[in-house]
């Protein structure tokens, strides 16, 4: 292997890629890019029941969505492959034979029942169980071989040197760290069925792949002294370790489902952008200068360094993520916004006219917890209908972007914020808005609507936002009406709500016929 930096991200394909794993992947990826090194993706698929191809695909797709391109690994290959542990079993066998030759391992014939009984006896005596007591450590080699040849079940344990001093290393985040060797029992390296344990497999893989830096969560910190002992037993150089602090929720507790979404796919499906997610996750435990918040991938990849990783636990603040995502939405162009908003614009399109009927609908309770539901996927026919309309009038869809560019924090919000643009001649009137605007005593809402309708019905009037707004505003003085009382009813009649994107910019994108029909429908529904 080359002497350049080589790092790896090694997920187990037992489910989705969670936020903590994504942060670890980003740190490895960014460090490799900053150092001109190699970023390796390795799949640790030794759990036969949960390690499925479907879960592998989920992880690969999440990595691709985040834009974390790997230099070696599945679908890419590389000189250190294969990149699935189940395809590397021969390397663990070879490493075990090497340890046998060095006298660094021994067979243990203690059954699980024997070990459980010893643990229980210690607990019954009120003593702490200190791990395996070395029963088989000093068995006569000839006797041990006889029992192996007889087919007696056994595991292979590491013979931890009893004269070994503290197991010390310098963690790139935590600094000088050490563990007393006395707390290390003779750990199992190979199980009875011949499969390697986690610590043994990961050391073999990292060594064979030439990994120079192991960057991972600090939940692995206790594994590090064990792995160092295995490196030493194999006579291999020990990589640099960097352990990342935990990610906590705003309440200071370990991030979990109760704090909201926990997997990359969930954030993708809620309308977050990959660039924003990478930016946000990169700042969970690392900073450029302590001040910069918004930064490009290029900046992260060129400036990332291990010495700026903090020991302090990171706080996952979704409010900040929402804000950051909104900043990225504001900076994209209209065509890109349309392309990325397809799932939600298509849903708004599918739910629109002719399915919408004019009605007053209850105002959503914003204090109520969001229902945990999975939206029904759009049918192929619905998507095709949307795509056909998009192809027929791309300018219309791109013109929707300015309506929400500064109001969206997630792309998914477009479905609700822009639903009214797909209602045709119909309108769904928000109950609260009807009461506060259209039925407000003394507001003269019906009079205001009638006056605005007359302006909008004038076909000699240019159908543009600026002209229509100027002419409608000019009604305020002769009607002796406050501008708010004049235009708010029109907003409700056109958009269904007193809080919506820019009114006249919206009207310009709708047809004159539909705008007039909505005003008529609103007056009939509310004032008839």
C-alpha positions as CSV (number, residue, x, y, z in Angstrom):
1,X,0.0,0.0,0.0
2,X,1.1,3.6,-0.6
3,X,2.3,5.8,2.3
4,X,-0.5,8.3,1.7
5,X,-3.5,8.7,4.1
6,X,-6.0,5.8,3.8
7,X,-9.2,6.0,5.8
8,X,-12.3,3.9,5.7
9,X,-16.0,4.0,6.6
10,X,-17.2,0.5,7.5
11,X,-21.0,0.3,8.1
12,X,-22.9,-2.8,8.9
13,X,-25.8,-3.3,6.4
14,X,-28.4,-4.0,9.1
15,X,-30.6,-1.0,8.4
16,X,-30.5,2.6,7.2
17,X,-27.6,4.9,7.4
18,X,-28.1,6.9,10.6
19,X,-27.0,10.5,11.2
20,X,-24.1,9.4,13.5
21,X,-22.8,7.1,10.8
22,X,-23.2,9.7,8.1
23,X,-21.2,12.2,10.3
24,X,-18.4,9.6,10.6
25,X,-18.4,9.0,6.9
26,X,-18.2,12.7,6.2
27,X,-15.2,13.2,8.5
28,X,-13.4,10.3,6.9
29,X,-14.2,11.5,3.4
30,X,-13.2,15.1,4.1
31,X,-10.0,14.1,5.8
32,X,-9.0,11.9,2.8
33,X,-9.8,14.8,0.4
34,X,-7.9,17.3,2.6
35,X,-4.8,15.1,2.8
36,X,-4.9,13.9,-0.8
37,X,-5.5,10.4,0.5
38,X,-7.9,7.5,-0.2
39,X,-11.4,7.1,1.1
40,X,-12.5,3.5,1.3
41,X,-16.1,2.1,1.8
42,X,-16.1,-1.3,3.4
43,X,-19.2,-3.3,4.2
44,X,-19.1,-5.3,7.5
45,X,-21.7,-7.9,6.6
46,X,-21.0,-10.7,9.1
47,X,-24.5,-10.6,10.6
48,X,-26.2,-13.2,8.2
49,X,-29.7,-12.5,9.3
50,X,-29.7,-8.7,9.0
51,X,-27.0,-8.1,6.4
52,X,-29.1,-8.1,3.3
53,X,-28.5,-6.8,-0.2
54,X,-31.4,-4.5,0.3
55,X,-29.7,-2.9,3.3
56,X,-26.4,-2.7,1.3
57,X,-28.3,-0.8,-1.4
58,X,-29.8,1.5,1.1
59,X,-26.4,2.5,2.5
60,X,-24.9,2.9,-0.9
61,X,-27.8,5.1,-2.1
62,X,-27.5,7.2,1.0
63,X,-23.8,7.7,0.5
64,X,-24.4,8.6,-3.1
65,X,-27.2,11.1,-2.2
66,X,-24.8,12.8,0.2
67,X,-22.2,12.9,-2.5
68,X,-19.6,11.0,-0.5
69,X,-17.8,9.4,-3.4
70,X,-15.5,6.6,-2.3
71,X,-12.2,5.8,-4.0
72,X,-12.3,2.1,-3.2
73,X,-15.2,-0.2,-2.3
74,X,-18.4,-1.7,-3.7
75,X,-19.2,-0.8,-7.3
76,X,-15.7,0.8,-7.6
77,X,-13.3,-2.0,-6.7
78,X,-9.7,-1.4,-5.8
79,X,-6.4,-3.1,-5.0
80,X,-7.4,-3.9,-1.4
81,X,-10.6,-5.7,-2.2
82,X,-12.9,-7.5,-1.8
83,X,-14.8,-4.9,0.3
84,X,-17.3,-7.1,1.9
85,X,-16.2,-9.0,5.1
86,X,-18.0,-12.2,4.1
87,X,-15.7,-12.3,1.1
88,X,-12.6,-11.9,3.2
89,X,-12.9,-14.9,5.4
90,X,-9.6,-16.4,4.1
91,X,-7.7,-13.4,5.3
92,X,-8.9,-14.0,8.9
93,X,-7.9,-17.7,8.6
94,X,-4.4,-16.6,7.4
95,X,-4.1,-14.1,10.3
96,X,-5.1,-16.8,12.8
97,X,-2.4,-19.1,11.5
98,X,0.1,-16.3,11.8
99,X,-0.9,-15.8,15.4
100,X,-0.6,-19.5,16.1
101,X,3.0,-19.5,14.7
102,X,3.8,-16.6,17.0
103,X,2.4,-18.3,20.0
104,X,0.0,-15.4,20.5
105,X,-3.3,-17.4,20.7
106,X,-4.5,-20.6,22.3
107,X,-7.6,-22.8,22.0
108,X,-10.2,-22.5,24.7
109,X,-12.6,-25.4,25.3
110,X,-14.7,-23.7,28.0
111,X,-18.3,-23.9,27.1
112,X,-20.8,-21.0,27.3
113,X,-22.4,-22.8,30.2
114,X,-19.1,-22.9,32.1
115,X,-18.5,-19.2,31.5
116,X,-22.1,-18.3,32.5
117,X,-21.7,-20.3,35.7
118,X,-18.5,-18.5,36.6
119,X,-20.2,-15.1,36.0
120,X,-23.2,-16.1,38.1
121,X,-20.9,-17.3,40.9
122,X,-19.1,-14.0,41.0
123,X,-22.3,-12.0,41.0
124,X,-23.8,-14.2,43.8
125,X,-20.7,-13.6,45.9
126,X,-21.1,-9.8,45.3
127,X,-18.0,-9.6,43.2
128,X,-17.4,-8.0,39.9
129,X,-16.9,-10.5,37.1
130,X,-13.5,-9.7,35.7
131,X,-13.8,-11.7,32.5
132,X,-12.3,-14.9,31.3
133,X,-10.0,-16.3,34.0
134,X,-7.5,-18.1,31.6
135,X,-8.6,-21.7,32.4
136,X,-7.2,-23.0,29.1
137,X,-4.3,-20.6,28.7
138,X,-1.7,-23.0,30.0
139,X,-3.0,-26.2,28.7
140,X,-0.3,-28.6,27.4
141,X,-0.1,-28.0,23.6
142,X,-0.2,-31.8,22.9
143,X,-3.3,-32.2,25.0
144,X,-5.0,-29.2,23.3
145,X,-4.2,-30.6,19.9
146,X,-5.6,-34.0,20.9
147,X,-8.9,-32.4,21.9
148,X,-9.0,-30.4,18.7
149,X,-8.3,-33.5,16.6
150,X,-11.1,-35.2,18.5
151,X,-13.5,-32.5,17.3
152,X,-14.1,-30.9,20.6
153,X,-15.7,-27.5,20.2
154,X,-13.3,-24.6,20.9
155,X,-12.6,-20.9,20.3
156,X,-9.3,-19.2,19.8
157,X,-8.3,-16.6,22.4
158,X,-5.6,-13.9,22.3
159,X,-2.9,-14.6,24.9
160,X,-2.6,-11.1,26.3
161,X,1.0,-10.6,27.6
162,X,0.8,-10.4,31.3
163,X,4.0,-8.3,31.5
164,X,2.5,-5.8,29.1
165,X,2.5,-2.2,30.5
166,X,-0.4,0.2,30.1
167,X,-1.9,0.1,26.6
168,X,-1.1,3.6,25.5
169,X,-1.8,5.6,22.4
170,X,-2.3,9.2,21.3
171,X,-5.8,9.8,20.1
172,X,-6.0,12.5,17.5
173,X,-9.0,14.0,19.4
174,X,-8.6,13.0,23.0
175,X,-4.8,13.1,23.2
176,X,-2.7,10.7,25.2
177,X,-4.9,7.8,26.3
178,X,-4.1,4.6,28.1
179,X,-5.8,1.5,29.6
180,X,-4.3,-0.8,32.2
181,X,-3.6,-4.2,30.7
182,X,-5.1,-5.9,33.8
183,X,-8.6,-5.0,32.6
184,X,-8.0,-6.9,29.4
185,X,-9.0,-10.6,29.5
186,X,-7.9,-13.0,26.8
187,X,-10.5,-12.1,24.3
188,X,-12.0,-14.5,21.7
189,X,-10.7,-13.8,18.2
190,X,-12.3,-16.8,16.4
191,X,-15.6,-18.4,17.4
192,X,-16.4,-22.1,17.5
193,X,-17.9,-21.9,14.0
194,X,-14.7,-20.4,12.7
195,X,-16.1,-16.9,12.2
196,X,-14.0,-13.9,13.4
197,X,-15.1,-11.6,16.2
198,X,-15.6,-7.9,15.4
199,X,-12.3,-6.8,16.9
200,X,-10.2,-9.4,15.1
201,X,-11.9,-8.9,11.7
202,X,-11.6,-5.1,11.8
203,X,-7.9,-5.3,12.7
204,X,-7.3,-7.7,9.9
205,X,-9.3,-5.6,7.4
206,X,-7.7,-2.3,8.4
207,X,-4.2,-3.8,8.3
208,X,-4.7,-5.5,4.9
209,X,-6.2,-2.4,3.4
210,X,-3.4,-0.2,4.7
211,X,-5.6,2.0,6.8
212,X,-3.5,4.8,8.3
213,X,-6.2,6.6,10.3
214,X,-9.2,5.1,12.0
215,X,-11.8,7.9,12.5
216,X,-14.9,6.6,14.3
217,X,-17.4,7.3,17.1
218,X,-16.2,7.3,20.7
219,X,-18.4,4.3,21.4
220,X,-15.5,2.3,19.9
221,X,-13.0,3.8,22.3
222,X,-13.1,0.8,24.6
223,X,-12.3,-1.4,21.6
224,X,-9.1,0.4,20.8
225,X,-6.8,-1.1,23.4
226,X,-8.1,-4.6,22.4
227,X,-7.4,-3.9,18.8
228,X,-3.9,-2.5,19.6
229,X,-3.1,-5.8,21.4
230,X,-4.1,-7.6,18.2
231,X,-2.0,-5.4,16.0
232,X,1.0,-6.0,18.3
233,X,0.4,-9.8,18.3
234,X,0.4,-9.8,14.5
235,X,3.5,-7.6,14.4
236,X,1.7,-4.9,12.5
237,X,1.9,-1.1,12.8
238,X,-0.9,0.5,14.7
239,X,-2.8,3.2,12.9
240,X,-3.7,6.6,14.3
241,X,-7.0,6.7,16.1
242,X,-9.4,9.6,16.2
243,X,-12.6,9.1,18.2
244,X,-15.6,11.4,17.7
245,X,-17.8,12.6,20.5
246,X,-21.4,11.6,20.7
247,X,-24.3,13.5,18.9
248,X,-26.9,14.5,21.4
249,X,-30.4,15.9,21.0
250,X,-31.3,19.5,22.1
251,X,-32.2,17.9,25.5
252,X,-28.7,16.7,26.0
253,X,-29.7,13.0,25.6
254,X,-28.3,10.6,23.0
255,X,-29.9,11.3,19.6
256,X,-32.8,9.0,19.0
257,X,-36.1,8.7,17.2
258,X,-37.8,10.9,19.8
259,X,-35.8,13.8,18.5
260,X,-37.2,13.3,15.0
261,X,-35.7,11.6,12.0
262,X,-32.5,9.7,12.5
263,X,-31.6,8.3,9.1
264,X,-30.2,10.0,6.0
265,X,-33.1,8.8,3.9
266,X,-35.7,10.4,6.2
267,X,-34.0,13.8,5.9
268,X,-33.8,13.3,2.1
269,X,-37.5,12.5,2.0
270,X,-38.4,15.5,4.1
271,X,-36.9,17.9,1.6
272,X,-33.4,18.5,2.8
273,X,-30.6,19.1,0.4
274,X,-27.4,16.9,0.4
275,X,-25.1,19.9,0.4
276,X,-26.9,21.3,3.4
277,X,-26.8,18.0,5.2
278,X,-23.0,17.6,4.6
279,X,-22.4,21.2,5.7
280,X,-24.5,20.7,8.8
281,X,-23.1,17.3,9.8
282,X,-19.5,18.5,9.2
283,X,-20.0,21.1,11.9
284,X,-21.2,18.5,14.5
285,X,-17.8,18.3,16.3
286,X,-15.6,20.2,13.9
287,X,-15.3,23.8,12.8
288,X,-13.4,25.8,10.2
289,X,-12.6,28.8,12.4
290,X,-15.3,28.8,15.1
291,X,-17.4,31.3,13.2
292,X,-18.1,30.2,9.6
293,X,-21.4,28.3,9.3
294,X,-22.2,28.0,5.6
295,X,-19.4,26.4,3.6
296,X,-19.1,24.6,0.4
297,X,-17.9,21.0,-0.1
298,X,-14.7,22.3,-1.6
299,X,-14.0,24.3,1.5
300,X,-14.7,21.4,3.8
301,X,-12.5,19.1,1.7
302,X,-9.6,21.5,1.6
303,X,-9.7,22.7,5.1
304,X,-10.7,19.7,7.2
305,X,-8.2,18.6,9.8
306,X,-8.3,16.3,12.8
307,X,-6.9,18.9,15.2
308,X,-10.1,21.0,14.9
309,X,-12.3,18.2,16.0
310,X,-13.7,19.0,19.5
311,X,-14.0,16.6,22.4
312,X,-17.3,18.2,23.4
313,X,-20.5,16.3,22.5
314,X,-22.2,17.7,19.5
315,X,-25.8,19.0,19.6
316,X,-28.1,18.1,16.7
317,X,-30.2,21.3,16.4
318,X,-32.8,20.7,13.7
319,X,-33.9,24.4,13.9
320,X,-30.4,25.3,12.8
321,X,-30.5,22.6,10.1
322,X,-33.8,24.0,8.8
323,X,-32.3,27.5,8.6
324,X,-29.2,26.2,6.9
325,X,-31.2,24.2,4.3
326,X,-33.2,27.4,3.6
327,X,-30.0,29.2,2.9
328,X,-29.1,26.6,0.3
329,X,-32.5,26.8,-1.3
330,X,-32.2,30.6,-1.7
331,X,-28.9,30.2,-3.5
332,X,-30.0,27.6,-6.1
333,X,-31.3,28.5,-9.5
334,X,-35.0,28.0,-10.5
335,X,-34.3,25.1,-12.8
336,X,-32.4,23.2,-10.2
337,X,-35.2,23.9,-7.6
338,X,-37.8,22.5,-10.0
339,X,-35.7,19.4,-10.6
340,X,-35.1,18.7,-6.9
341,X,-38.7,19.6,-6.0
342,X,-40.2,17.1,-8.3
343,X,-41.7,14.7,-5.6
344,X,-43.6,17.5,-3.9
345,X,-44.6,19.5,-6.9
346,X,-45.9,16.4,-8.5
347,X,-47.9,15.6,-5.4
348,X,-49.4,19.1,-5.4
349,X,-50.2,18.8,-9.1
350,X,-51.8,15.4,-8.6
351,X,-54.0,16.7,-5.8
352,X,-55.1,19.8,-7.7
353,X,-57.9,20.6,-10.1
354,X,-60.2,18.9,-11.1
355,X,-60.1,17.1,-7.8
356,X,-60.3,20.2,-5.6
357,X,-63.8,21.5,-4.8
358,X,-64.4,25.0,-3.3
359,X,-64.9,24.6,0.5
360,X,-64.0,26.0,3.9
361,X,-61.6,23.6,5.5
362,X,-60.4,23.5,9.2
363,X,-57.2,25.3,10.0
364,X,-54.5,22.8,10.9
365,X,-53.5,22.8,14.6
366,X,-49.9,23.8,14.6
367,X,-49.5,22.8,18.2
368,X,-50.6,19.2,17.5
369,X,-47.7,16.7,17.0
370,X,-47.0,15.9,13.4
371,X,-48.7,12.6,12.6
372,X,-46.3,9.8,11.9
373,X,-47.6,8.7,8.5
374,X,-46.0,7.6,5.3
375,X,-47.4,9.4,2.3
376,X,-48.8,7.2,-0.4
377,X,-46.3,7.1,-3.3
378,X,-47.4,8.8,-6.5
379,X,-48.6,6.4,-9.2
380,X,-46.7,6.2,-12.4
381,X,-49.6,7.8,-14.1
382,X,-49.6,10.8,-11.8
383,X,-45.8,11.3,-12.2
384,X,-46.2,11.0,-16.0
385,X,-49.0,13.6,-16.0
386,X,-46.8,16.0,-14.0
387,X,-43.8,15.4,-16.2
388,X,-45.8,16.0,-19.3
389,X,-47.1,19.3,-17.9
390,X,-43.6,20.3,-16.8
391,X,-42.3,19.6,-20.2
392,X,-45.1,21.7,-21.8
393,X,-44.6,24.7,-19.6
394,X,-41.3,24.7,-17.8
395,X,-41.4,28.5,-17.5
396,X,-44.4,28.3,-15.2
397,X,-42.7,25.9,-12.9
398,X,-39.5,27.9,-12.8
399,X,-41.6,31.0,-12.0
400,X,-42.9,29.2,-8.9
401,X,-39.4,29.3,-7.4
402,X,-39.3,33.1,-6.6
403,X,-42.7,32.7,-4.7
404,X,-41.1,30.5,-2.1
405,X,-37.3,30.9,-2.4
406,X,-37.1,32.9,0.8
407,X,-39.9,31.1,2.5
408,X,-38.9,27.5,2.1
409,X,-36.7,25.8,4.6
410,X,-37.3,22.3,3.1
411,X,-38.2,21.5,-0.4
412,X,-41.2,19.4,0.9
413,X,-42.8,22.7,2.0
414,X,-43.5,23.5,-1.6
415,X,-46.3,20.9,-1.7
416,X,-48.3,22.9,0.9
417,X,-47.1,26.4,0.2
418,X,-47.8,26.1,-3.6
419,X,-50.9,23.9,-3.5
420,X,-53.1,26.8,-4.5
421,X,-51.3,27.2,-7.8
422,X,-52.9,23.9,-8.9
423,X,-56.5,24.5,-7.9
424,X,-57.7,25.8,-11.2
425,X,-61.0,27.6,-10.7
426,X,-61.5,26.1,-7.2
427,X,-60.3,27.3,-3.8
428,X,-59.9,25.6,-0.4
429,X,-60.6,28.3,2.2
430,X,-58.8,28.2,5.5
431,X,-61.5,28.4,8.3
432,X,-59.4,30.7,10.5
433,X,-58.7,33.0,7.6
434,X,-62.4,33.2,6.6
435,X,-63.3,34.2,10.2
436,X,-60.5,36.7,10.7
437,X,-60.6,38.3,7.2
438,X,-63.7,37.6,5.2
439,X,-66.2,37.6,8.1
440,X,-64.6,40.2,10.3
441,X,-67.2,42.7,11.4
442,X,-66.8,46.0,9.7
443,X,-64.0,44.8,7.4
444,X,-66.2,45.2,4.2
445,X,-64.5,42.1,2.7
446,X,-67.3,41.4,0.2
447,X,-67.1,45.0,-1.1
448,X,-63.3,44.7,-1.4
449,X,-63.5,41.5,-3.3
450,X,-66.1,42.9,-5.7
451,X,-63.9,46.0,-6.4
452,X,-60.8,43.9,-7.0
453,X,-62.7,41.5,-9.2
454,X,-63.7,44.4,-11.4
455,X,-60.1,45.4,-11.9
456,X,-59.0,41.8,-12.6
457,X,-61.8,41.3,-15.1
458,X,-60.8,44.3,-17.2
459,X,-59.2,42.6,-20.3
460,X,-57.7,45.9,-21.3
461,X,-55.5,45.7,-18.2
462,X,-52.1,44.1,-18.7
463,X,-52.0,40.7,-16.9
464,X,-48.7,41.4,-14.9
465,X,-48.1,41.5,-11.2
466,X,-46.9,45.1,-11.2
467,X,-49.8,46.5,-13.1
468,X,-52.5,44.5,-11.4
469,X,-51.1,45.4,-7.9
470,X,-50.9,49.1,-8.8
471,X,-54.5,49.2,-10.0
472,X,-55.9,47.2,-7.0
473,X,-54.0,49.4,-4.6
474,X,-55.4,52.5,-6.2
475,X,-58.9,51.3,-5.0
476,X,-58.1,52.0,-1.4
477,X,-58.5,55.7,-1.5
478,X,-61.8,56.0,-3.3
479,X,-63.2,53.1,-1.2
480,X,-61.9,54.8,2.0
481,X,-60.5,51.4,2.9
482,X,-57.2,50.4,4.6
483,X,-54.9,48.6,2.1
484,X,-54.8,45.6,4.4
485,X,-58.7,45.3,4.4
486,X,-58.7,45.7,0.6
487,X,-56.0,43.1,-0.3
488,X,-56.3,40.5,2.4
489,X,-59.7,39.3,1.2
490,X,-58.3,38.9,-2.3
491,X,-55.4,36.9,-0.9
492,X,-57.7,34.5,0.9
493,X,-59.9,34.2,-2.2
494,X,-57.0,33.4,-4.5
495,X,-54.6,31.4,-2.1
496,X,-57.1,30.1,0.4
497,X,-55.1,31.6,3.3
498,X,-54.2,35.0,4.7
499,X,-50.6,33.9,4.9
500,X,-49.2,32.9,1.5
501,X,-46.5,33.6,-1.0
502,X,-46.6,37.0,-2.9
503,X,-50.2,37.6,-4.0
504,X,-49.9,39.4,-7.3
505,X,-46.9,37.4,-8.5
506,X,-49.1,34.4,-7.9
507,X,-52.1,36.0,-9.8
508,X,-49.9,36.7,-12.8
509,X,-49.0,33.0,-13.1
510,X,-52.7,32.0,-13.0
511,X,-55.2,32.5,-15.8
512,X,-57.6,35.4,-15.7
513,X,-60.5,32.9,-15.9
514,X,-59.3,30.9,-12.9
515,X,-58.7,34.0,-10.8
516,X,-62.2,35.3,-11.4
517,X,-63.7,31.9,-10.8
518,X,-62.0,31.7,-7.4
519,X,-63.3,35.1,-6.4
520,X,-66.8,34.1,-7.5
521,X,-66.6,30.8,-5.7
522,X,-65.3,32.4,-2.5
523,X,-68.1,35.0,-2.5
524,X,-70.7,32.3,-3.1
525,X,-69.3,30.1,-0.4
526,X,-68.9,32.8,2.2
527,X,-71.4,35.5,1.5
528,X,-74.3,33.7,-0.2
